[in-house]
Amino acid sequence: MLRCPNCNSHDLGKVGTNQFYCWQCFVEMTTDDKGISSIYQVEEDGSLTSLNDLFFEEDSRTVYLD
């Protein structure tokens, strides 16, 4: 089961193909067959700001599906 990498919550909603939204901390994430591939903060105006530099090491995935 997928958990939010930011707050560790299971309270996620699916917003598109391979896209999820955390209702606890308001981040959006995309997944692929290896796990979470991108993480974004949803801004007040609806735009997305990448949080990848906070969650992923260079050239390696540090966040995975449970």
OpenMM code with the backbone's topology and positions (N, CA, C; nanometers):
from openmm import Vec3, app, unit

residues = "MET LEU ARG CYS PRO ASN CYS ASN SER HIS ASP LEU GLY LYS VAL GLY THR ASN GLN PHE TYR CYS TRP GLN CYS PHE VAL GLU MET THR THR ASP ASP LYS GLY ILE SER SER ILE TYR GLN VAL GLU GLU ASP GLY SER LEU THR SER LEU ASN ASP LEU PHE PHE GLU GLU ASP SER ARG THR VAL TYR LEU ASP".split()
positions = [
    Vec3(0.0841, -0.1180, 0.0000),
    Vec3(0.0000, 0.0000, 0.0000),
    Vec3(0.0885, 0.1243, 0.0000),
    Vec3(0.0477, 0.2222, -0.0723),
    Vec3(0.1234, 0.3457, -0.0866),
    Vec3(0.1063, 0.4346, 0.0359),
    Vec3(0.2162, 0.4910, 0.0835),
    Vec3(0.2157, 0.5870, 0.1933),
    Vec3(0.2744, 0.7185, 0.1423),
    Vec3(0.2297, 0.8280, 0.2027),
    Vec3(0.2855, 0.9579, 0.1692),
    Vec3(0.4291, 0.9656, 0.2219),
    Vec3(0.5247, 1.0029, 0.1390),
    Vec3(0.6637, 1.0123, 0.1852),
    Vec3(0.6869, 1.1321, 0.2778),
    Vec3(0.5943, 1.2259, 0.2794),
    Vec3(0.6090, 1.3453, 0.3621),
    Vec3(0.5558, 1.3238, 0.5037),
    Vec3(0.4328, 1.2720, 0.5160),
    Vec3(0.3700, 1.2585, 0.6473),
    Vec3(0.3423, 1.1133, 0.6870),
    Vec3(0.3704, 1.0187, 0.5985),
    Vec3(0.3538, 0.8751, 0.6224),
    Vec3(0.2075, 0.8319, 0.6307),
    Vec3(0.1163, 0.9124, 0.5815),
    Vec3(-0.0263, 0.8828, 0.5859),
    Vec3(-0.0673, 0.7892, 0.4723),
    Vec3(-0.1722, 0.7101, 0.4981),
    Vec3(-0.2343, 0.6280, 0.3939),
    Vec3(-0.3533, 0.7002, 0.3319),
    Vec3(-0.3826, 0.8204, 0.3756),
    Vec3(-0.5000, 0.8969, 0.3311),
    Vec3(-0.4707, 0.9634, 0.1960),
    Vec3(-0.4621, 0.8810, 0.0916),
    Vec3(-0.4274, 0.9281, -0.0422),
    Vec3(-0.5452, 0.9123, -0.1363),
    Vec3(-0.5572, 1.0048, -0.2278),
    Vec3(-0.6581, 0.9965, -0.3310),
    Vec3(-0.5916, 0.9889, -0.4664),
    Vec3(-0.6542, 0.9188, -0.5582),
    Vec3(-0.6004, 0.9074, -0.6941),
    Vec3(-0.6568, 1.0215, -0.7771),
    Vec3(-0.5686, 1.1003, -0.8386),
    Vec3(-0.6124, 1.2153, -0.9173),
    Vec3(-0.5869, 1.1969, -1.0661),
    Vec3(-0.5228, 1.0896, -1.1034),
    Vec3(-0.4958, 1.0619, -1.2441),
    Vec3(-0.4190, 0.9323, -1.2559),
    Vec3(-0.3851, 0.8962, -1.3769),
    Vec3(-0.3066, 0.7764, -1.4000),
    Vec3(-0.1713, 0.7930, -1.3327),
    Vec3(-0.1428, 0.7060, -1.2359),
    Vec3(-0.0168, 0.7095, -1.1609),
    Vec3(0.0052, 0.8403, -1.0854),
    Vec3(-0.1017, 0.9109, -1.0491),
    Vec3(-0.0916, 1.0351, -0.9723),
    Vec3(-0.1792, 1.0250, -0.8477),
    Vec3(-0.1209, 1.0639, -0.7338),
    Vec3(-0.1904, 1.0561, -0.6061),
    Vec3(-0.1767, 1.1875, -0.5310),
    Vec3(-0.2722, 1.2133, -0.4409),
    Vec3(-0.2757, 1.3347, -0.3610),
    Vec3(-0.2925, 1.2969, -0.2154),
    Vec3(-0.2117, 1.3557, -0.1267),
    Vec3(-0.2233, 1.3293, 0.0160),
    Vec3(-0.3149, 1.4334, 0.0793),
    Vec3(-0.4220, 1.3860, 0.1428),
    Vec3(-0.5197, 1.4742, 0.2057),
    Vec3(-0.4716, 1.5262, 0.3408),
    Vec3(-0.3645, 1.4710, 0.3944),
    Vec3(-0.3127, 1.5160, 0.5236),
    Vec3(-0.2137, 1.6320, 0.5105),
    Vec3(-0.1244, 1.6245, 0.4131),
    Vec3(-0.0204, 1.7284, 0.4011),
    Vec3(-0.0210, 1.7991, 0.2657),
    Vec3(-0.1163, 1.7622, 0.1781),
    Vec3(-0.1415, 1.8345, 0.0536),
    Vec3(-0.0254, 1.8299, -0.0454),
    Vec3(0.0367, 1.7139, -0.0592),
    Vec3(0.1366, 1.6954, -0.1639),
    Vec3(0.0804, 1.6011, -0.2693),
    Vec3(0.1277, 1.6171, -0.3901),
    Vec3(0.0883, 1.5316, -0.5016),
    Vec3(0.2109, 1.4531, -0.5437),
    Vec3(0.1907, 1.3273, -0.5819),
    Vec3(0.3030, 1.2449, -0.6226),
    Vec3(0.2678, 1.1625, -0.7457),
    Vec3(0.3678, 1.1317, -0.8235),
    Vec3(0.3506, 1.0434, -0.9380),
    Vec3(0.4308, 0.9170, -0.9113),
    Vec3(0.3797, 0.8058, -0.9646),
    Vec3(0.4458, 0.6771, -0.9438),
    Vec3(0.4781, 0.6114, -1.0770),
    Vec3(0.5703, 0.5183, -1.0705),
    Vec3(0.5988, 0.4300, -1.1830),
    Vec3(0.6220, 0.2916, -1.1259),
    Vec3(0.6725, 0.1987, -1.2052),
    Vec3(0.6884, 0.0614, -1.1583),
    Vec3(0.7946, 0.0452, -1.0492),
    Vec3(0.8784, 0.1459, -1.0275),
    Vec3(0.9828, 0.1385, -0.9244),
    Vec3(0.9425, 0.2074, -0.7946),
    Vec3(0.8326, 0.2810, -0.7938),
    Vec3(0.7885, 0.3522, -0.6737),
    Vec3(0.7478, 0.4944, -0.7069),
    Vec3(0.7651, 0.5817, -0.6118),
    Vec3(0.7293, 0.7224, -0.6318),
    Vec3(0.8390, 0.7886, -0.7136),
    Vec3(0.8004, 0.8551, -0.8219),
    Vec3(0.8998, 0.9135, -0.9115),
    Vec3(0.9099, 1.0655, -0.8978),
    Vec3(0.8036, 1.1328, -0.8523),
    Vec3(0.8061, 1.2786, -0.8349),
    Vec3(0.7119, 1.3169, -0.7219),
    Vec3(0.7488, 1.4229, -0.6496),
    Vec3(0.6668, 1.4739, -0.5400),
    Vec3(0.6550, 1.6252, -0.5564),
    Vec3(0.5319, 1.6759, -0.5432),
    Vec3(0.5059, 1.8180, -0.5620),
    Vec3(0.4224, 1.8734, -0.4480),
    Vec3(0.4493, 1.9968, -0.4111),
    Vec3(0.3631, 2.0698, -0.3186),
    Vec3(0.2614, 2.1455, -0.4019),
    Vec3(0.1350, 2.1362, -0.3641),
    Vec3(0.0296, 2.2086, -0.4344),
    Vec3(0.0175, 2.3471, -0.3711),
    Vec3(0.0403, 2.4500, -0.4504),
    Vec3(0.0350, 2.5878, -0.4019),
    Vec3(-0.1091, 2.6377, -0.3982),
    Vec3(-0.1321, 2.7518, -0.3328),
    Vec3(-0.2666, 2.8082, -0.3189),
    Vec3(-0.3330, 2.8359, -0.4532),
    Vec3(-0.2536, 2.8726, -0.5538),
    Vec3(-0.3101, 2.9031, -0.6855),
    Vec3(-0.3283, 2.7787, -0.7721),
    Vec3(-0.2961, 2.6613, -0.7167),
    Vec3(-0.3117, 2.5358, -0.7897),
    Vec3(-0.1880, 2.4909, -0.8635),
    Vec3(-0.0855, 2.5731, -0.8665),
    Vec3(0.0378, 2.5338, -0.9336),
    Vec3(0.1139, 2.4339, -0.8465),
    Vec3(0.2085, 2.3644, -0.9067),
    Vec3(0.2866, 2.2625, -0.8371),
    Vec3(0.4322, 2.3066, -0.8257),
    Vec3(0.4902, 2.2845, -0.7080),
    Vec3(0.6310, 2.3119, -0.6842),
    Vec3(0.6989, 2.1789, -0.6521),
    Vec3(0.8049, 2.1474, -0.7248),
    Vec3(0.8734, 2.0201, -0.7067),
    Vec3(0.9404, 2.0125, -0.5698),
    Vec3(0.9248, 1.8968, -0.5057),
    Vec3(0.9924, 1.8676, -0.3796),
    Vec3(1.0929, 1.7539, -0.3962),
    Vec3(1.1228, 1.7195, -0.5204),
    Vec3(1.2111, 1.6063, -0.5484),
    Vec3(1.3473, 1.6216, -0.4823),
    Vec3(1.4006, 1.7431, -0.4772),
    Vec3(1.5329, 1.7632, -0.4183),
    Vec3(1.5335, 1.7341, -0.2680),
    Vec3(1.4177, 1.7367, -0.2026),
    Vec3(1.4098, 1.7061, -0.0604),
    Vec3(1.3939, 1.5568, -0.0324),
    Vec3(1.3389, 1.4820, -0.1283),
    Vec3(1.3052, 1.3420, -0.1051),
    Vec3(1.3913, 1.2413, -0.1795),
    Vec3(1.4609, 1.2826, -0.2818),
    Vec3(1.5383, 1.1888, -0.3622),
    Vec3(1.6847, 1.2288, -0.3639),
    Vec3(1.7703, 1.1270, -0.3504),
    Vec3(1.9125, 1.1493, -0.3685),
    Vec3(1.9409, 1.1500, -0.5175),
    Vec3(2.0491, 1.2100, -0.5560),
    Vec3(2.0844, 1.2192, -0.6972),
    Vec3(2.0983, 1.0799, -0.7587),
    Vec3(2.0259, 1.0560, -0.8675),
    Vec3(2.0315, 0.9316, -0.9452),
    Vec3(1.9907, 0.8061, -0.8690),
    Vec3(1.9165, 0.8206, -0.7592),
    Vec3(1.8652, 0.7011, -0.6917),
    Vec3(1.7332, 0.7331, -0.6249),
    Vec3(1.6496, 0.6336, -0.6140),
    Vec3(1.5191, 0.6490, -0.5502),
    Vec3(1.5324, 0.6168, -0.4028),
    Vec3(1.4796, 0.7026, -0.3171),
    Vec3(1.4836, 0.6755, -0.1743),
    Vec3(1.3445, 0.6497, -0.1183),
    Vec3(1.2406, 0.6687, -0.1990),
    Vec3(1.1034, 0.6487, -0.1543),
    Vec3(1.0429, 0.5384, -0.2400),
    Vec3(0.9836, 0.4380, -0.1762),
    Vec3(0.9297, 0.3233, -0.2476),
    Vec3(0.7878, 0.2934, -0.2037),
    Vec3(0.7194, 0.2139, -0.2824),
    Vec3(0.5883, 0.1641, -0.2458),
    Vec3(0.6049, 0.0599, -0.1359),
    Vec3(0.5079, 0.0525, -0.0443),
    Vec3(0.5116, -0.0497, 0.0623),
    Vec3(0.4841, -0.1862, 0.0036),
] * unit.nanometer
topology = app.Topology()
chain = topology.addChain("A")
for resn in residues:
    res = topology.addResidue(resn, chain)
    for name in ("N", "CA", "C"):
        topology.addAtom(name, app.Element.getBySymbol(name[0]), res)
